[in-house]
Amino acid sequence: MVRTKICGITNIKDALLASTLGADAIGFVFAGSPREIDVEVGEEISLALPPFVSKVGVFVNEKIETVKIIASRCQLDVLQFHGGESQEYCAGFSQKVIKAFRVRDFCDLNTLGKYDVDAFLLDAFVEGKPGGTGEVFNWEIAKKAKDFGKPIILSGGLNVKNVIEAINFVQPYAVDVSSGVEEGPGKKDPNKIRAFIKACQAASTDFKFQD
């Protein structure tokens, strides 16, 4: 079954809501964004979450030591890097690492071969924005990215209206949604989360994954 990550969580209520409705992972943004939180809030949310829900920290070109401090305090299971972080940088952590790439065309996939991380996240390229834009990109690119042999996490403009088509076409390891399940930046909509997760579950019964 496709994994689902609800990103841009800013409060305990939304975190518990997402986990109760079946999210596999919760994303905290520690970078410039309307959904950015500070480490104290991250700590509070992490402590409130039940077991078996992965906690993912999203960073953009942050200092390694700062990432390690936040990861420790917030008990992060996975680190997600959205900037120009190098392979050497990504290899400097004990947690699982997701490297995000903003793609415009197939040529952008050449960069993936430079990284040996735990998964690749593909998002739409929007000038001046590292992620969370709500824009969709060509899913053919994401499908081709599977040739690199790493789990592919599909992001970029996903919502209940298009996620079934996206999953059935790309057959990713996971999908990542933020603005597609919000009432407004940083405020999640219970009905949208519920509908999104149900759609993911319905779509992913049609194919098998290779873990």
N, C-alpha and C positions, 0 to 999 in steps of 0.2 A: 504493500500500500504506500502511496506517495506520502512523504512527510510534509507537514505544514508548519511554517514558522510565521508567527505574528510579530512583526517588527514595529519599532517606534512606541513601545509601551512606556508610559510615563507615570503610572500610579498603580497601587496595589489592587484596586477594584478591577481595572482592566486586565491586569495580569491573572488574577484569579478567574475572571470570566473566561479568558482565552483558554486557560488550562482546563477548566471545567468542561468547556465545550469540545475539547479534544485536540488542542494545539500540541504539537510535539516539542516545539521550541518557542521561547520568548526572546525577543530582541530588544536590547537597551542601546540607545544611541548616545555615545560619549564624544560627539563631534558637532560642529556648527549645524544646527537644524532646528526647525520648529519643535521637533520631538526630542531635543537634547535633554538629558537629565544629569544631575551631579551625582557624585559617588555615594553620598548619604542616602539619596532616594533609591539608588540601585541596591544598596545594602538592605534597606527596608523591604523592597519588593522581593529580593532573593530569599530572605528569611521567611517570607510569607508563602512562598510557592511550595506546593507538594512535591514529593519525590517523583523522579522519572520525567520531569519536565526540564529540558536542556535550557540553560541560560547562556545567551549569546551576546557578547559585547561588540558593538560596532565602532570602529575607530578610523580616523583619516590622518595619516602621516603624524601620528602621535609619537612622543619619545618612548623608547622601549621601557625605561624604568617606570614611567607613568602608567603605561599599559599594565605592567606587572603588578603595580600597587592596586589599581582598580580591579584587576582580575582576582586578586587575592581577597580584597575587602568585599567584593560582590559575589564571590564564589562562582566565577564564570567557568562554564564548561568548554566553551568555544569562543575563539576570537575571530572576528570578521573584519578584514582590512579593505578599505575602499579607496585608498590613495595610491601613491606611487611607491609603496613599500616593495623592497627587493626580496629575492628569495632568501638572501642571507638574513634579512630582517625577520621574515616570516619563520625562519628556522630557529629563532632565538627564544621560543616559548615552549612550555610543557603542555599547554592545552592544545586541543585540536584547532586547526587553522583553516579558515575559508578565505580565499583571495577573490575579491570582487573585481569584475572587469566591465567597463562601460563600452558597449560595442556599437559600431556604426555599419560595418560591413565585414565580410569574411576575412579580410586582411588583418583585422584586429585579433583574430584567433592565434596569430603567430606568436603573440606574447605568452600565451598559456604554456607553451613548451618550455619556457624558462623557469617554471615553478613546479616544485614538488611539495604540494600541500595536500590537505585532506579532502578538499572539495573546491570547485570553482562556482562562483555565483556570477551570473550574467544579467546585466541591467542595461537599460537604454542609455545612450550617450546624449547628454544635454550639456551644452557649454556652460562651464562655471559651476556645475552641480555634481557632487560626487555620488549621488544616489537619491532614492526616495522621491523621484520626480513624477511618478505616476504615468510615465510615457511607455508605450509598447514599442518593441523592436522586432525585427524579422526573426521569427522563431526558427527558420531554417538554419540560422547561425548557431543557435543553441543546440539544435540537433547535430550539427556537424562537430560541435565542441566535444561531444561524447567520444569522438575518435581519440582524444587525448587520454582516455582511460581513467579519468577521475569522476567522482559523483558530480552531477550537474544540478545546481540549484537555480531554478528559473525565477526571475524577478522582472519588474518593470511593467507597471500598468495593469497588473492582474486584478480581477474582481470576479464576482459571482457570475457575471455574464460571459466571461471569456475563459475562465480557468479550466473548464472541462475540455474545451477545444485545445487549449494550450497543453494540458497534460496528455491528452490522447495523441497529439501530434509529436511533441518532443519526448515524451516518456522520461521525464527528469527524475532524479533521486528525490527532490523536494521542490516545493514552491515557497516563495517568500512574498508576503503581502504587508503593506502598511496603509497607504492612503486609500486603498480599495475597500477597507473595512472601517473607515472612519466617518464620524459625524463632522469632524473638523480636525486640523492638525493636532495630533497628540491625544485626541479623544475618540476612543473606539466605540463602534456601534454594535450592540449585542446581536441584533438581528442579522447584520451583515457578516459578522464573524461566524455565526451559526450556519448561515446559508453557504458561506464560502467553504467551510470545513466539510459540510455535507456534500457539496459539489465535488470536492477533491476526493472524497471517499467513493462517490459514485463513479467518477471517471477512472480511478485507479484499479477498479476491479477488472478492467478489460485487458490488462497486461501484467507481466511479471518483471520484477526487478532483479538485478544481479548485485548483491551487496558485496 
